[in-house]
């Protein structure tokens, strides 16, 4: 190859390389611009950040006896729920943490899906009618986990789902022998939890919804620590895998649940029957625990596929393991 030919070839390679680099740079620039949220979305995110900072309640750590404490507090020494999954009573010691005063609403979760380029949740035929103001967002475990992590990134403090131990410790006012997670530890339909009549009247105000018990948050007094709706309006996802036998070998210090599993733990309750049934069944107590499929889905052949959100009964309340108050 002659010197002139070699120079021409090198020049061609150089020009192609320059064009390619410029194209890549423009592509990255376009991608960066596309990823930037609009001013309106940025404002929504900022309001959510401020609201989150305000509503994160600092819970000072300590030791408590976790599980069914009936044999310690009752004269007859009988368990409170009779559920073996809440036994045995065992000592747990927790570091300080923070937990949101409220479950996450649809409006709040919509900000997350918009910011991350995802579709809105619960847009099925029936479920979208239940997106009333202050209704808790019905989400899968993965959606709940991802939301809390994203929210922590916006706030600037790592956030996640609470552990079962953290939730129970907070619901029992830092581990006191409190049966119901209400303002006074009692279960008083109509005053500190929904009554059946209140639920019916609330549903009547929404003519498009028939026979569905619509949840909405913040209608009743909070617990002494400031938490709302720990006893009603959707189960809450925990970070733990669910094992009915876990309490038999749970470590004392900051238990995280089993390493693996097929179900995820939930706390709180979802009102499917009358309020009296919930009290008798023990599902509104601070010690009630249950396992749920983490990412339930309807089969496309199922009649419910296009009408109901498969996660309608499960919500998210975010936590942080930061040892200092948010504000």
N, C-alpha and C positions, 0 to 999 in steps of 0.2 A: 504494500500500500504506500502511495506517495505521501509526502508531507502535507500537500494541499488537501488531498482526499481525507487524510486523518484529521486535519483541522476542521474540515466541513462536518465530518461525522461528530466530532466533539461539540461543535457549535449547535448541531441539531439536538444532541442529547441534552446540552445545557438549556436550550430553549424549551424543550419538552418538560424538563425538570422544573424550570421556573414557572411554566404554566400550571403544572401539577401542584406545586407548592402554593401558588396564588389561589388556585381553585379550592385547595384544602383550607386555606386561611379564610376564604370567603364562606366556605361551608360551615367552619367553626363559628364564624361571626354570626351567620344566619341562625345557626343552632342556638347560640347563646342568647340572641335577641328573642327567639321563639320561646326559650325557656323562662324568660323574664315575665313574671306575673304582671297583669295590668295594674294601673294605679288603684282601680276599684277593688281588685282582689288583694292587693297589698294592704289596703285599708282594712279589709275584712280580717286578714291574718293578724294585723296589729291589734285590732279590737279583741280578737280571740286570745291573743297573748296576754293582754292586759286583764281580761276577764279571768284567765287561768291563774295568773299570778295572784289575783285577789282572792280566788276561791280555793287555792291550795292550803289546806289546814295542816299545820305542823303538829306531829304527834310525837311527844317525847318517849323514847324507848324505855324498856323496863322488862320485868319478868311477870308472868301470870300463868295460871293453870288453864290450859286450852282444852276444850271439849265439853262433854255433858257433865255439868257439875251438880246434878240433882242429888246425888248421894251425900254431897257436902252441905247443901243448903236446905234440903227438904226434911221435914220431921220423919216422914216414912222411909227416907233413904232411897226412894225410887228415882230412876232417871227422868229427865225432863221430856225428852223426845222418844226414848225407847229405841233409838236407831243405833245399831252397833257401829256405824260409820263415824259417829261422834264420840266413840269411846276407844281407849280409856282416857280419863282425865290425865294430862301430862304437863310437865313444866316446860315453858318456852320463854326464852329471853331474846328480845328484839332490840336492834339498834333503832335510833330515831329515824323517822321517815315523814313524808307528807302525802296526803290523800285529798283528792278533789271533793269539795263539799257536795257536788252534784254528779249525776250520771251525764254522759254526753248526749246532747240533743241532735236531732236531724239537721237543724240549721248549722250547728257547729261541725258536724261530720261532713256536710256538703262543702264547707270551705276546704277541708282536707282533700276530698275527691277532686274538686276543681283545681286545686293547687298542684296535684300530682297527676292530672290528666286522666282521671278515672271516671267511669260512669257513676251517676248518682245511685245510691242503694235504695232498695225497697220501692221500686217504681212499678211493681206489678199492679194489676188492675185494682185489687182490693187494698193492698198495702199502701199505695200512694195516697189513698183517702185518709189514712191514719197518720199522715205527716202533719199533725196539728201542732200549733206552737207549744214548745216545751215538752214535746213527746220524746222519750228516750230513743235514740237511734238503735234499731235492731240489727246487730252485726254478728258476724262469725268471730271465732277466736282470733284467727289470723288478721282479720280487719281491725279488731280491737287492739291487738299487739302492734300492728303497723301504725295505727293512728297515734297511739301514745308515744311511740318512738319519734314520729314526725313532729308531734306537738312539742316534745322535749327539745328538738332541734330548733324550733322557732323560739321557744322560751329561753333557750341557752342553758338549760339544766336537764340532764338525762332523765327521761321518764319512761315508765313501763307499766305493766299491770301489777296490781298488788298481789302479794302472796296470800294464801288462806289465813296464815297466822297474823299478818298485818291487818287484814280486813276484820277478823274476829276481835283482835285487840282494840281496834278503833271503835267497832260497833259496841263493844262492852266497856266503853269509856276508860280505855287503858287497862283492860283486863279485869274490871270489877265483875261480880256475879250478877250480870244483867241478863234477863231472859229475852226481852224484846228490844230491838234497836230503835226505840222511840224517845221522845223528849223526857219521859218519866219512867221508862222501863216497863210500862204497862201497855196492854193492847186494848185501845178504846175506839172502836169503829165510829166514825163520824167526827171524832175530835183529833186524833193523831194518826189515824189510817183511814182509808176509804171505808165508807159503809156501802152496802149494796144499793141503797136508795140514792146516795150521792153519785155513784157510778152510773146508775140509770138516768138520773137527771142530767148529768154531764153529757151523756151520749145523745140525749134528746136534742141538745143544742146543736147537733151536727146532723142535719136531715139526710145527708148522703150515706150515713153509716147506720146500719140496722143490726141490732143484737150483738154488737162487738164492744167489749170493755176496753175503752180507749185509755191508755196511760198518759198522764201528764205530770210534770215534776213540780216540786216546791209548793204544794198546796197545804202541807201540814207542818207543824213545828219541827225543827231539827233536833237532833240528839244534843246532850249537854256539850259535846265537843264541836257541834256545828254542822253535822252531816245530815243531809236530807235524803229521804226515800230509801233508807237501808232496809226497810221492812216491806216495801211495796214497789210495784211498777217495773218489772223486769228482773230476771236473774242477772247477776254481774259476773263477768268472766274474771277468773283468777289466773295467775301465771302458772300455777301448779298443774301437773298431770294429776288425775284423780285415781286414788287407790283406797278402797274401803278399809283396808287393813293398815294404812300408813301410820296411824297414831300409835300403833304397837311398837314401832321402831323409829319414830321421828326424832331427829336430833334436837337437842335443847336450843342451840344457838342459831337464830335466823333460819328456820327450816324453809326449804324451797320446794318441797314436794318430791315425788319420785323422779328418777332420771328419765324415765320413758313411760309411755302408756298409750291408750287408745282414746280415752275421754279426758276432757279438761274440767277442772273443778269450777263450780259456780256457787255463789252465795246470794242472799236476798231472796226474793220470790216474785212469781208472776201470777197475777190473780186470774185463775181460770175458773174457779168455783166461787162460792159465797165466802165472805170474810170469816165466818165462824169455822168453816171447814179448814181454812188456812191455819187458824189458831190451834184447832184440835190436832191437825196433822203435823204441827211443829215447824212448818216451812217458813214461818216468819221469825223464828227465834234467831238469836245471835249465833247459835251453835249449829244450826242446820247446814248440812253440806250435801252436795249432789254432783254427779258427773254427767257431762253432756258431750255429744259428738262435736268436735271443734269446728268443723267446716261442713255442716249439713247442706245437702242440695237435693232438690226435687228432680226426679227423672223426667225427661222431656215428655214421656207418655203419661205422666201423672197430671190429673186435672188441676192440681194446685200450682203447676209450674209457672203459669203466666198470671196467676191471681194473688198468690200469697208469698210473702217474704219468709223463707225457711228459717230465718234468724230473728223472727219477730219477738221472741221471748227473752232474748239475751242482749244485754247492753254492756257499756264500758264506762268505768270510772278510773281515771288514770292516777298513778302513784309516782313518787320519786323517792329514791333511797338517799337523797341528799340529807346530811345531818344538820342542816341549817334551814331556818324558815325562808320561804321564797321572797318575802318582803320584810 
